[in-house]
Amino acid sequence: MVAHDEHEFDKRHMAPLGLSPEAKYSIIAACATFAVVVFIFVICKWARDWRFSNCCGREIQTPTDSDIDEKEHGWSSHIVWGEPATSDYESDANGHNKPRNVSPSFMPYHPQARLDYNQLIEDDLDIPKSLDSGILSIRPVNEQSVQLTSAPPSPEYRAKLRFTLHALDLLFITIHEIKDLPPRMDEPVNTYVKASLSLTEEAKRNAEQYSKDLSRIHRLRWQTAIQKKSLNPVYEERFEAEVREDEIWKFMLNVEVFEYDKFSRDYSIGVLHFPLRGLRLGDGRTFWQDLKPAKQDSLGEILFTLNYLPTAEKLTVVVIKVKDMVTGKATSKSMFVKVCLVQHHKQVKKKTRLHKIAPEIVLNDSISFDLPHEHLDDVRAILFLCIPQYTSRSGSIRYDVLGQVMVGSGCRGPGQEHWIQMTRSPRRPVARWHLVT
């Protein structure tokens, strides 16, 4: 009776499909085998994740409301949210963090060959309770998961310039020396001085005389030689200006001190504007004047992260955004960022992809460099904002540099502060907005 019922079932249900009883049993066996394989895979994956969590021995915690409030009200005014580029954790369907699966074959080399896999993960990668940086990939995340770091205070600016003015048939300007220039990480600097004469606002009101004076302004510019490795450089250079004593009142002496940089644009570190009106210079007079920190004209802003991995000895720069970029007369509709790592007389250059120019450009491009730990104090990274002009026959892109940002231990201001934050927070990307100059 049972065999008869099975035969009738085959006729009613399997016959329209054109399947024989043997084919039916084969399909059922294949489905059962597939279900068993999936079940075994899920069990193995769960067991591996459970073992990984126990080996790390750390409890994964999500940020509380108090943590978020502390971040929102405890930041420095000139440092903004950064965006971690990578994570050793991933979120599950319920929004909780869990360890990301990492293959042992892709772990960084460690000098102690007998360290086991779990110890290598815990000690060298230093997996934190919140998001951290990894080695295998770079992935921006939302701003709520980013940690803010504060900048160290800038040293007081106390530089002074000594110069002499002497007027006879000509005006003689002597640049003597500068005292107490600000150092770069306690290191002396290479400097030179540019001096010039410009017309005062009062002299510009006389249109006829102004046009005559303006024709000789271009000749009233001078530059000293470079004085190397000194915070108190002595120049002792004398310049002549075709200005009579009775017309000195029209002019203002402008002095600007530059730090010489072989691989980048020279950096202005002090300025002085000194009116000559009311001065009697027949016998010559020597002045001590305070220099003021130079103000840099901004050509836009750029947001990027710095992340150093000590074990892998890699520096990763993630260029996230560029906004308010000043393109001038450039006609190109695209831009890219070139990153140059400079150490002594060597430099390594890499660049991002081309991106369309817009008021706010989102790049999210990652660039990595090999950087031994012992060279962290004598290296700089320079980011150039570039616009391509045309492609040569060899396939290389010709480009114009719109502006630059320099970071490193030997830099000044925000560039130095950003680098120090990175060295104090290894394996964690530190983000900051920088003015492009």
MILOMAR-796543 format. One record per residue: x, y, z of N, C-alpha, C in turn; residue in one letter. Coordinates in steps of 0.05 Angstrom, whole numbers, padded with zeros to 5 digits, always signed. Layout:
<atoms>
XYZXYZXYZa...
</atoms>
This chain:
<atoms>
+00017-00024+00000+00000+00000+00000+00017+00025+00000m+00040+00025+00016+00058+00048+00017+00071+00052-00009v+00081+00030-00021+00094+00032-00047+00075+00043-00068a+00050+00035-00067+00030+00044-00086+00026+00074-00083h+00025+00084-00057+00021+00113-00053+00044+00129-00063d+00069+00120-00060+00092+00134-00070+00091+00135-00100e+00083+00113-00112+00081+00112-00141+00061+00132-00152h+00038+00135-00138+00018+00154-00146+00028+00183-00142e+00044+00188-00120+00055+00215-00116+00074+00223-00138f+00090+00203-00147+00109+00209-00168+00094+00216-00194d+00072+00202-00199+00057+00208-00224+00045+00236-00223k+00034+00244-00199+00020+00269-00198+00039+00293-00198r+00061+00291-00183+00078+00315-00178+00104+00315-00194h+00116+00293-00199+00142+00292-00213+00139+00289-00243m+00117+00276-00251+00114+00272-00280+00112+00298-00296a+00097+00319-00286+00096+00344-00302+00123+00357-00304p+00142+00352-00286+00169+00364-00287+00187+00347-00304l+00179+00324-00312+00196+00307-00329+00218+00294-00313g+00215+00291-00286+00237+00280-00270+00230+00251-00262l+00250+00235-00263+00246+00207-00255+00251+00205-00225s+00242+00184-00212+00247+00181-00183+00277+00182-00176p+00295+00172-00193+00323+00174-00187+00333+00203-00187e+00323+00220-00205+00330+00248-00205+00320+00262-00181a+00296+00254-00172+00284+00267-00148+00302+00261-00124k+00311+00237-00121+00328+00230-00098+00355+00244-00099y+00365+00248-00123+00391+00263-00127+00388+00292-00118s+00366+00305-00125+00362+00333-00117+00360+00335-00087i+00344+00317-00075+00341+00318-00046+00368+00314-00032i+00384+00296-00042+00410+00291-00030+00429+00315-00032a+00428+00329-00056+00445+00353-00060+00437+00375-00041a+00410+00379-00038+00401+00400-00020+00409+00394+00009c+00407+00370+00017+00414+00362+00044+00444+00367+00049a+00460+00359+00029+00489+00363+00031+00496+00393+00034t+00483+00410+00018+00488+00439+00019+00481+00451+00046f+00458+00442+00057+00450+00451+00083+00470+00444+00105a+00480+00419+00103+00500+00411+00123+00526+00428+00121v+00535+00434+00096+00559+00450+00092+00555+00478+00104v+00532+00490+00098+00527+00517+00109+00526+00517+00139v+00514+00496+00151+00512+00494+00180+00540+00492+00192f+00557+00475+00180+00585+00472+00190+00601+00498+00188i+00597+00513+00165+00611+00538+00161+00603+00559+00182f+00577+00561+00188+00568+00580+00208+00579+00573+00236v+00579+00547+00243+00589+00539+00269+00619+00545+00271i+00635+00540+00250+00664+00546+00250+00669+00575+00253c+00654+00592+00239+00658+00621+00240+00651+00631+00268k+00629+00621+00279+00623+00630+00307+00644+00622+00326w+00654+00597+00324+00675+00588+00342+00701+00604+00340a+00708+00611+00315+00733+00627+00311+00730+00654+00323r+00707+00668+00319+00703+00694+00331+00702+00693+00361d+00690+00672+00372+00690+00669+00401+00718+00665+00412w+00734+00649+00399+00761+00644+00407+00778+00669+00405r+00774+00685+00383+00789+00709+00379+00784+00729+00401f+00758+00732+00409+00750+00751+00430+00762+00743+00457s+00762+00717+00463+00774+00707+00488+00804+00711+00489n+00817+00707+00466+00847+00710+00465+00855+00739+00469c+00839+00758+00457+00846+00786+00461+00842+00795+00490c+00822+00783+00503+00818+00788+00531+00809+00816+00537g+00795+00829+00518+00786+00856+00522+00756+00858+00515r+00743+00874+00531+00714+00877+00526+00710+00900+00507e+00694+00895+00487+00688+00916+00467+00666+00934+00478i+00671+00960+00480+00651+00978+00491+00643+00999+00470q+00619+01006+00470+00609+01027+00453+00609+01053+00468t+00613+01076+00454+00614+01101+00468+00588+01108+00481p+00589+01119+00506+00565+01128+00520+00559+01156+00514t+00535+01166+00523+00527+01193+00519+00547+01213+00532d+00557+01205+00555+00577+01223+00569+00602+01225+00553s+00611+01203+00540+00635+01204+00524+00631+01223+00501d+00608+01222+00488+00602+01239+00465+00601+01268+00473i+00588+01274+00497+00587+01301+00506+00615+01312+00512d+00632+01295+00523+00659+01304+00530+00674+01311+00504e+00670+01296+00483+00683+01302+00458+00673+01328+00446k+00646+01332+00449+00634+01355+00436+00642+01381+00450e+00650+01381+00475+00655+01405+00490+00684+01408+00499h+00701+01389+00492+00728+01391+00503+00750+01394+00482g+00743+01405+00458+00763+01406+00437+00777+01433+00436w+00800+01433+00424+00814+01458+00418+00801+01471+00394s+00801+01498+00394+00786+01512+00373+00798+01508+00345s+00824+01502+00343+00835+01501+00316+00842+01472+00308h+00830+01452+00321+00833+01424+00312+00805+01413+00309i+00800+01399+00287+00774+01389+00282+00774+01359+00282v+00750+01348+00278+00747+01319+00277+00765+01308+00255w+00778+01285+00261+00791+01270+00240+00774+01246+00234g+00781+01231+00213+00766+01208+00205+00785+01184+00205e+00783+01165+00224+00801+01142+00223+00799+01128+00196p+00822+01120+00185+00822+01109+00159+00816+01079+00159a+00822+01065+00181+00819+01037+00181+00807+01029+00208t+00799+01003+00210+00789+00993+00235+00795+00964+00237s+00803+00955+00261+00807+00927+00267+00781+00914+00277d+00759+00930+00276+00733+00920+00285+00712+00927+00264y+00691+00912+00263+00669+00917+00245+00643+00915+00261e+00621+00927+00251+00596+00927+00265+00578+00905+00255s+00564+00892+00273+00545+00871+00265+00518+00884+00259d+00497+00866+00256+00471+00876+00249+00458+00892+00271a+00466+00888+00296+00455+00903+00318+00470+00928+00325n+00490+00935+00310+00506+00959+00314+00528+00956+00334g+00534+00931+00344+00556+00927+00363+00582+00921+00348h+00604+00930+00360+00630+00924+00348+00639+00896+00354n+00651+00883+00334+00663+00857+00339+00689+00856+00324k+00708+00839+00332+00735+00838+00319+00732+00830+00289p+00748+00844+00273+00750+00837+00245+00768+00813+00241r+00760+00795+00223+00777+00771+00218+00802+00779+00203n+00825+00772+00214+00850+00778+00201+00866+00753+00197v+00875+00749+00173+00890+00725+00167+00918+00726+00177s+00929+00705+00190+00956+00706+00201+00977+00711+00180p+00972+00702+00155+00992+00704+00134+00996+00733+00126s+00978+00751+00133+00981+00779+00125+00989+00797+00149f+00997+00785+00171+01006+00800+00194+01033+00811+00189m+01040+00836+00200+01067+00847+00195+01089+00831+00208p+01113+00833+00197+01136+00818+00208+01143+00828+00235y+01150+00810+00253+01159+00818+00280+01186+00805+00285h+01205+00820+00297+01232+00809+00301+01232+00784+00320p+01214+00782+00338+01213+00758+00355+01197+00736+00341q+01211+00718+00328+01198+00699+00311+01180+00680+00325a+01183+00676+00352+01168+00656+00366+01143+00667+00379r+01136+00692+00374+01111+00702+00385+01088+00688+00372l+01069+00680+00388+01046+00667+00376+01027+00687+00363d+01009+00677+00348+00991+00695+00331+00975+00713+00349y+00963+00703+00370+00945+00719+00387+00961+00741+00401n+00986+00735+00410+01002+00755+00424+01010+00776+00404q+01016+00769+00379+01023+00789+00359+01000+00808+00354l+00976+00798+00353+00953+00815+00349+00950+00834+00372i+00953+00824+00397+00947+00841+00420+00969+00861+00425e+00995+00853+00423+01017+00870+00430+01024+00890+00408d+01027+00880+00384+01038+00897+00362+01016+00914+00350d+00992+00903+00345+00971+00919+00334+00957+00935+00355l+00960+00928+00380+00948+00944+00402+00919+00950+00397d+00903+00929+00396+00874+00932+00390+00861+00947+00413i+00849+00970+00408+00837+00986+00430+00808+00979+00435p+00795+00994+00453+00767+00989+00459+00750+01003+00438k+00760+01022+00424+00745+01035+00403+00759+01031+00377s+00750+01046+00356+00761+01042+00330+00791+01048+00330l+00806+01032+00314+00835+01035+00313+00843+01033+00284d+00869+01037+00278+00878+01035+00251+00890+01008+00246s+00886+00997+00222+00897+00972+00214+00917+00975+00193g+00928+00953+00182+00949+00954+00162+00939+00946+00135i+00918+00929+00134+00910+00917+00109+00894+00935+00091l+00878+00954+00103+00860+00970+00086+00857+00997+00099s+00846+01016+00083+00841+01042+00093+00812+01049+00086i+00796+01056+00105+00768+01060+00100+00758+01083+00118r+00749+01106+00107+00739+01127+00123+00713+01118+00136p+00708+01129+00160+00683+01123+00174+00670+01149+00181v+00647+01148+00194+00632+01172+00200+00646+01188+00223n+00638+01213+00226+00652+01231+00244+00646+01224+00273e+00625+01209+00279+00619+01203+00307+00639+01184+00320q+00655+01170+00304+00674+01151+00315+00703+01162+00316s+00706+01188+00314+00733+01200+00312+00740+01213+00338v+00765+01211+00345+00775+01222+00370+00790+01248+00364q+00786+01268+00381+00799+01294+00378+00825+01295+00395l+00845+01307+00383+00870+01311+00398+00876+01340+00400t+00888+01349+00421+00894+01377+00425+00923+01383+00417s+00929+01408+00410+00955+01416+00401+00971+01428+00424a+00998+01424+00424+01014+01436+00445+01016+01466+00440p+01020+01482+00461+01022+01511+00457+01046+01519+00441p+01043+01541+00426+01065+01551+00410+01083+01568+00427s+01109+01568+00422+01128+01584+00438+01124+01614+00432p+01131+01630+00452+01129+01659+00449+01148+01669+00428e+01138+01688+00411+01154+01699+00389+01169+01724+00400y+01196+01724+00398+01212+01746+00410+01233+01756+00391r+01232+01751+00366+01253+01758+00347+01256+01788+00344a+01281+01798+00342+01287+01826+00339+01307+01830+00316k+01304+01852+00302+01322+01859+00279+01337+01884+00285l+01363+01883+00280+01380+01908+00282+01388+01917+00254r+01383+01942+00248+01390+01953+00222+01397+01983+00225f+01410+01993+00205+01419+02021+00205+01410+02035+00179t+01400+02060+00182+01392+02077+00160+01409+02102+00160l+01420+02108+00136+01438+02131+00133+01431+02144+00106h+01424+02170+00107+01415+02184+00083+01434+02207+00077a+01445+02207+00053+01460+02229+00042+01448+02235+00015l+01464+02233-00007+01452+02235-00033+01436+02210-00039d+01443+02188-00026+01428+02163-00029+01420+02154-00001l+01401+02135+00000+01394+02123+00026+01408+02096+00028l+01423+02093+00049+01437+02068+00054+01423+02052+00076f+01418+02027+00070+01404+02009+00089+01423+01986+00095i+01430+01982+00121+01448+01961+00129+01432+01941+00147t+01431+01917+00139+01419+01895+00155+01441+01882+00171i+01440+01885+00198+01462+01875+00215+01457+01846+00224h+01436+01842+00240+01432+01816+00252+01403+01813+00262e+01397+01789+00269+01371+01782+00281+01376+01766+00306i+01361+01771+00327+01364+01756+00352+01338+01740+00358k+01342+01717+00369+01320+01700+00380+01300+01692+00359d+01309+01682+00337+01290+01670+00317+01278+01645+00329l+01253+01639+00323+01241+01614+00333+01253+01589+00320p+01260+01569+00336+01273+01545+00325+01253+01526+00313p+01263+01506+00299+01246+01484+00290+01254+01460+00307r+01237+01453+00326+01243+01430+00344+01271+01433+00356m+01277+01457+00367+01302+01463+00380+01326+01461+00361d+01322+01463+00335+01344+01461+00316+01347+01489+00303e+01372+01497+00296+01376+01522+00282+01366+01521+00254p+01362+01544+00241+01350+01545+00215+01368+01561+00195v+01363+01557+00170+01376+01573+00149+01358+01595+00140n+01368+01620+00142+01351+01643+00137+01364+01663+00118t+01347+01680+00106+01357+01704+00092+01336+01725+00095y+01343+01750+00088+01325+01773+00092+01320+01787+00065v+01294+01793+00061+01287+01810+00038+01278+01837+00048k+01289+01858+00036+01283+01886+00044+01273+01901+00019a+01255+01919+00024+01244+01935+00002+01233+01962+00012s+01230+01981-00006+01217+02006+00001+01190+02008-00014l+01170+02017+00000+01143+02020-00013+01133+02048-00006s+01115+02059-00022+01104+02085-00018+01083+02084+00004l+01082+02105+00020+01061+02107+00041+01035+02116+00028t+01013+02113+00043+00987+02121+00033+00986+02151+00027e+01000+02167+00043+01000+02196+00039+01014+02203+00013e+01035+02189+00006+01049+02194-00019+01033+02186-00043a+01016+02166-00040+01000+02157-00063+00978+02176-00071k+00971+02195-00053+00949+02214-00060+00957+02233-00082r+00983+02239-00085+00992+02257-00106+00996+02240-00131n+00976+02240-00149+00976+02222-00172+00999+02226-00190a+01006+02252-00196+01028+02258-00215+01055+02248-00204e+01061+02255-00179+01086+02247-00167+01086+02217-00162q+01063+02206-00156+01061+02178-00150+01069+02161-00174y+01061+02169-00198+01069+02154-00222+01099+02155-00227s+01112+02177-00220+01141+02178-00223+01155+02160-00202k+01145+02162-00177+01157+02145-00157+01153+02116-00162d+01130+02109-00173+01123+02081-00178+01141+02069-00198l+01152+02085-00217+01169+02074-00238+01196+02064-00227s+01203+02073-00204+01229+02064-00193+01226+02045-00169r+01201+02039-00162+01197+02021-00139+01209+01994-00143i+01208+01984-00168+01218+01957-00174+01248+01954-00169h+01262+01977-00169+01291+01977-00164+01298+01978-00134r+01278+01983-00117+01283+01986-00089+01277+01960-00074l+01289+01939-00083+01286+01913-00070+01313+01899-00068r+01318+01886-00045+01344+01873-00041+01340+01847-00025w+01361+01831-00026+01361+01806-00011+01389+01799-00001q+01390+01790+00023+01416+01782+00035+01424+01754+00026t+01448+01746+00033+01456+01718+00030+01444+01701+00052a+01445+01675+00047+01433+01656+00066+01453+01651+00089i+01444+01654+00113+01459+01647+00137+01450+01620+00148q+01468+01601+00150+01460+01574+00156+01461+01567+00186k+01441+01552+00194+01441+01539+00220+01447+01558+00243k+01429+01579+00245+01433+01598+00267+01406+01610+00274s+01401+01613+00300+01377+01627+00310+01384+01657+00315l+01409+01664+00313+01418+01692+00316+01436+01699+00292n+01425+01699+00268+01442+01702+00244+01453+01731+00242p+01478+01733+00233+01491+01759+00228+01495+01762+00198v+01484+01784+00186+01485+01788+00157+01505+01809+00150y+01504+01833+00162+01522+01855+00157+01524+01861+00127e+01501+01866+00115+01500+01872+00086+01487+01900+00083e+01498+01915+00064+01490+01943+00059+01478+01946+00031r+01456+01961+00030+01443+01965+00004+01439+01995+00000f+01439+02003-00026+01435+02031-00033+01408+02035-00047e+01395+02057-00040+01369+02064-00052+01371+02092-00064a+01361+02095-00088+01361+02122-00101+01339+02139-00090e+01342+02146-00064+01323+02163-00050+01338+02185-00036v+01331+02210-00041+01344+02233-00028+01332+02236+00000r+01347+02251+00017+01339+02254+00044+01313+02270+00046e+01308+02289+00027+01284+02305+00029+01259+02290+00019d+01261+02266+00009+01238+02250+00000+01235+02224+00015e+01250+02222+00037+01249+02197+00052+01221+02193+00064i+01207+02216+00071+01181+02214+00084+01160+02199+00067w+01165+02195+00041+01145+02182+00024+01146+02151+00027k+01167+02141+00039+01172+02112+00037+01169+02098+00064f+01165+02073+00062+01165+02055+00085+01184+02031+00080m+01200+02024+00100+01218+02002+00098+01203+01976+00105l+01204+01957+00087+01191+01931+00092+01213+01909+00093n+01214+01894+00114+01233+01873+00118+01218+01847+00124v+01227+01826+00110+01215+01800+00114+01237+01779+00116e+01235+01762+00137+01255+01741+00142+01243+01715+00132v+01260+01701+00116+01251+01675+00105+01269+01653+00115f+01256+01630+00119+01271+01605+00124+01275+01591+00098e+01300+01585+00091+01306+01573+00065+01300+01543+00066y+01286+01533+00045+01279+01505+00043+01286+01496+00015d+01303+01476+00013+01312+01467-00013+01291+01453-00029k+01272+01439-00015+01253+01422-00029+01225+01434-00030f+01221+01456-00017+01194+01468-00016+01197+01498-00019s+01174+01512-00018+01174+01541-00019+01186+01551+00007r+01201+01573+00005+01212+01585+00029+01190+01596+00047d+01195+01594+00073+01174+01599+00093+01180+01626+00107y+01161+01644+00106+01165+01670+00120+01161+01667+00150s+01181+01675+00165+01179+01672+00194+01180+01698+00209i+01180+01721+00196+01179+01746+00210+01178+01770+00191g+01163+01791+00198+01160+01815+00181+01163+01840+00198v+01171+01861+00184+01173+01888+00197+01165+01909+00176l+01147+01927+00184+01140+01950+00168+01147+01975+00184h+01167+01991+00173+01179+02013+00188+01176+02039+00172f+01158+02057+00180+01155+02083+00165+01180+02100+00170p+01188+02115+00149+01211+02132+00150+01205+02161+00154l+01179+02168+00155+01171+02196+00159+01180+02206+00186r+01191+02231+00186+01199+02244+00210+01227+02236+00220g+01241+02220+00205+01268+02211+00214+01289+02229+00202l+01309+02236+00219+01333+02251+00209+01355+02230+00208r+01364+02225+00184+01383+02203+00180+01410+02213+00168l+01415+02239+00171+01440+02249+00159+01465+02236+00170g+01466+02231+00196+01489+02219+00208+01486+02189+00212d+01463+02179+00204+01458+02150+00207+01447+02143+00234g+01428+02125+00234+01416+02116+00260+01412+02086+00259r+01417+02074+00282+01414+02045+00285+01389+02039+00302t+01374+02019+00293+01348+02013+00306+01348+01983+00314f+01335+01978+00337+01327+01951+00344+01296+01950+00342w+01285+01933+00326+01256+01931+00322+01247+01902+00325q+01224+01899+00338+01211+01873+00341+01200+01864+00314d+01206+01839+00307+01193+01826+00284+01166+01814+00293l+01148+01813+00274+01122+01800+00279+01119+01775+00263k+01105+01755+00273+01101+01730+00258+01086+01737+00232p+01095+01724+00210+01083+01729+00184+01056+01716+00182a+01037+01730+00169+01011+01719+00163+01011+01707+00135k+01003+01682+00133+01003+01668+00107+00976+01672+00093q+00976+01679+00068+00952+01681+00052+00942+01653+00046d+00916+01649+00052+00905+01622+00049+00895+01619+00020s+00901+01595+00008+00891+01588-00018+00871+01566-00017l+00860+01561+00007+00841+01540+00011+00848+01524+00037g+00833+01503+00042+00838+01486+00065+00838+01457+00056e+00854+01441+00071+00856+01412+00065+00854+01397+00091i+00839+01375+00091+00836+01357+00114+00849+01331+00107l+00868+01322+00124+00881+01296+00119+00889+01284+00146f+00893+01258+00146+00902+01244+00170+00930+01234+00167t+00944+01233+00189+00971+01221+00191+00969+01197+00210l+00981+01175+00201+00980+01150+00217+01006+01136+00214n+01020+01131+00236+01045+01116+00235+01042+01089+00249y+01051+01068+00235+01051+01040+00245+01079+01032+00252l+01087+01031+00278+01114+01026+00285+01124+00998+00277p+01107+00978+00279+01116+00951+00272+01121+00948+00242t+01102+00958+00226+01105+00956+00197+01124+00978+00187a+01130+00999+00204+01147+01021+00196+01136+01035+00171e+01110+01042+00172+01097+01055+00150+01083+01080+00159k+01085+01101+00143+01070+01126+00147+01048+01127+00126l+01023+01130+00135+01000+01132+00117+00987+01159+00119t+00984+01172+00096+00971+01197+00094+00945+01193+00079v+00922+01200+00091+00896+01197+00078+00886+01226+00073v+00885+01233+00048+00875+01260+00040+00844+01257+00038v+00830+01271+00056+00801+01268+00058+00786+01289+00042i+00791+01314+00048+00775+01336+00035+00793+01359+00028k+00785+01374+00007+00796+01400+00001+00773+01419-00004v+00774+01443+00008+00752+01462+00004+00762+01490+00000k+00746+01506-00014+00752+01534-00019+00779+01537-00033d+00785+01520-00052+00810+01521-00066+00811+01544-00086m+00831+01560-00085+00834+01583-00103+00850+01574-00128v+00836+01573-00151+00849+01563-00175+00861+01585-00192t+00854+01611-00186+00865+01633-00202+00856+01632-00231g+00874+01634-00250+00868+01634-00278+00869+01606-00291k+00872+01586-00275+00874+01559-00285+00848+01551-00299a+00850+01537-00322+00826+01529-00337+00819+01500-00334t+00836+01484-00321+00831+01456-00317+00807+01452-00298s+00792+01430-00303+00769+01424-00286+00775+01402-00266k+00800+01393-00264+00807+01372-00246+00832+01379-00230s+00836+01365-00208+00859+01370-00191+00868+01344-00178m+00892+01345-00167+00901+01322-00151+00921+01333-00130f+00927+01316-00111+00946+01323-00089+00971+01306-00092v+00994+01318-00093+01019+01304-00094+01032+01305-00066k+01039+01282-00055+01052+01281-00029+01081+01274-00033v+01098+01290-00021+01127+01286-00024+01139+01282+00004c+01152+01260+00008+01166+01254+00033+01195+01261+00030l+01205+01280+00046+01232+01290+00044+01248+01282+00068v+01271+01270+00063+01290+01263+00085+01318+01270+00075q+01331+01289+00089+01357+01299+00081+01356+01307+00051h+01371+01294+00034+01372+01301+00006+01356+01281-00011h+01340+01265+00001+01324+01245-00014+01294+01252-00012k+01279+01246-00033+01251+01251-00032+01236+01229-00048q+01213+01221-00037+01196+01202-00050+01169+01215-00056v+01160+01213-00081+01135+01227-00089+01114+01208-00097k+01090+01213-00088+01066+01198-00096+01043+01217-00099k+01022+01209-00113+01000+01228-00118+00973+01213-00117k+00952+01228-00112+00925+01217-00111+00914+01215-00139t+00889+01206-00141+00875+01205-00166+00866+01233-00174r+00858+01237-00199+00846+01262-00208+00818+01265-00197l+00811+01289-00188+00784+01294-00178+00774+01320-00190h+00748+01321-00194+00735+01344-00206+00735+01367-00186k+00742+01391-00196+00743+01415-00179+00715+01423-00171i+00711+01428-00145+00685+01436-00134+00691+01453-00109a+00671+01467-00099+00675+01483-00074+00685+01465-00051p+00676+01440-00050+00686+01421-00030+00691+01395-00044e+00716+01387-00045+00724+01363-00060+00729+01340-00040i+00716+01318-00043+00720+01294-00026+00738+01275-00041v+00761+01269-00029+00781+01252-00043+00782+01224-00030l+00786+01223-00004+00788+01197+00010+00809+01179-00003n+00832+01190-00010+00854+01175-00023+00876+01170-00002d+00887+01146-00003+00907+01138+00016+00934+01135+00002s+00955+01145+00016+00983+01143+00005+01000+01133+00028i+01016+01113+00024+01033+01101+00045+01063+01103+00037s+01080+01107+00057+01109+01108+00053+01122+01090+00073f+01144+01077+00065+01161+01063+00084+01178+01083+00099d+01176+01082+00126+01190+01102+00142+01200+01089+00168l+01226+01083+00170+01237+01072+00194+01233+01090+00218p+01229+01078+00241+01222+01094+00265+01244+01114+00272h+01269+01107+00267+01291+01125+00275+01292+01150+00258e+01277+01151+00236+01277+01175+00219+01253+01193+00223h+01237+01188+00243+01213+01204+00247+01220+01233+00253l+01243+01238+00266+01250+01265+00274+01265+01281+00252d+01272+01269+00230+01286+01284+00209+01273+01280+00182d+01247+01279+00181+01232+01276+00156+01209+01295+00156v+01201+01303+00131+01178+01321+00128+01160+01310+00105r+01135+01316+00107+01116+01309+00086+01104+01335+00076a+01106+01339+00049+01096+01363+00036+01073+01355+00018i+01050+01367+00022+01026+01362+00005+01023+01385-00014l+01024+01380-00040+01021+01400-00060+00993+01397-00073f+00978+01419-00075+00953+01420-00090+00960+01427-00119l+00954+01409-00138+00963+01411-00165+00939+01411-00184c+00942+01425-00207+00923+01425-00229+00938+01416-00254i+00929+01394-00267+00942+01385-00291+00937+01405-00314p+00957+01408-00331+00955+01426-00354+00953+01410-00380q+00971+01392-00385+00970+01376-00408+00988+01351-00404y+00985+01332-00421+01001+01307-00419+01022+01307-00441t+01047+01302-00433+01068+01301-00453+01067+01275-00469s+01084+01274-00489+01084+01250-00506+01093+01225-00490r+01108+01228-00470+01117+01205-00454+01095+01195-00435s+01073+01210-00433+01051+01202-00416+01051+01215-00389g+01072+01231-00382+01072+01244-00356+01055+01269-00357s+01044+01276-00333+01026+01299-00331+01042+01323-00323i+01038+01345-00338+01049+01370-00331+01028+01384-00314r+01037+01398-00293+01018+01410-00275+01028+01436-00263y+01010+01452-00253+01016+01476-00238+01010+01471-00209d+01027+01481-00191+01023+01478-00163+01009+01503-00152v+00985+01499-00141+00969+01521-00130+00978+01529-00102l+00985+01510-00086+00993+01516-00059+01003+01490-00046g+01011+01493-00021+01023+01470-00007+01018+01471+00023q+01022+01448+00035+01021+01445+00064+01044+01427+00072v+01058+01435+00093+01082+01419+00101+01078+01411+00131m+01083+01385+00136+01081+01374+00163+01107+01359+00169v+01114+01359+00194+01139+01345+00202+01149+01356+00228g+01168+01342+00240+01180+01351+00265+01195+01376+00262s+01206+01381+00238+01222+01405+00233+01206+01428+00222g+01179+01426+00221+01163+01448+00210+01155+01467+00233c+01137+01485+00226+01128+01505+00245+01098+01505+00247r+01087+01515+00270+01059+01519+00273+01043+01493+00271g+01020+01494+00256+01002+01470+00255+01016+01446+00243p+01035+01450+00224+01048+01427+00212+01065+01411+00233g+01078+01426+00251+01093+01413+00272+01075+01400+00293q+01053+01414+00300+01035+01404+00320+01022+01378+00311e+01014+01377+00285+01001+01353+00274+01020+01329+00276h+01045+01334+00269+01064+01312+00269+01069+01302+00297w+01071+01320+00316+01075+01312+00344+01052+01295+00354i+01027+01303+00347+01004+01288+00355+01005+01259+00343q+01014+01257+00319+01016+01231+00306+01037+01213+00321m+01060+01224+00327+01080+01208+00341+01072+01200+00369t+01055+01216+00381+01045+01209+00408+01022+01189+00407r+01010+01185+00384+00987+01167+00381+00993+01146+00359s+01012+01128+00363+01019+01109+00342+00995+01091+00337p+00992+01082+00312+00971+01064+00302+00944+01077+00302r+00942+01103+00307+00916+01117+00307+00918+01140+00287r+00900+01142+00268+00901+01164+00249+00893+01190+00263p+00909+01211+00260+00903+01237+00272+00897+01257+00249v+00874+01269+00250+00864+01286+00229+00865+01315+00237a+00869+01333+00217+00869+01361+00222+00865+01377+00196r+00852+01399+00198+00849+01418+00176+00874+01436+00175w+00885+01441+00151+00908+01458+00147+00901+01479+00126h+00912+01503+00130+00910+01524+00109+00930+01519+00087l+00922+01521+00063+00940+01518+00040+00952+01545+00033v+00978+01547+00032+00992+01572+00027+01010+01570+00003t
</atoms>
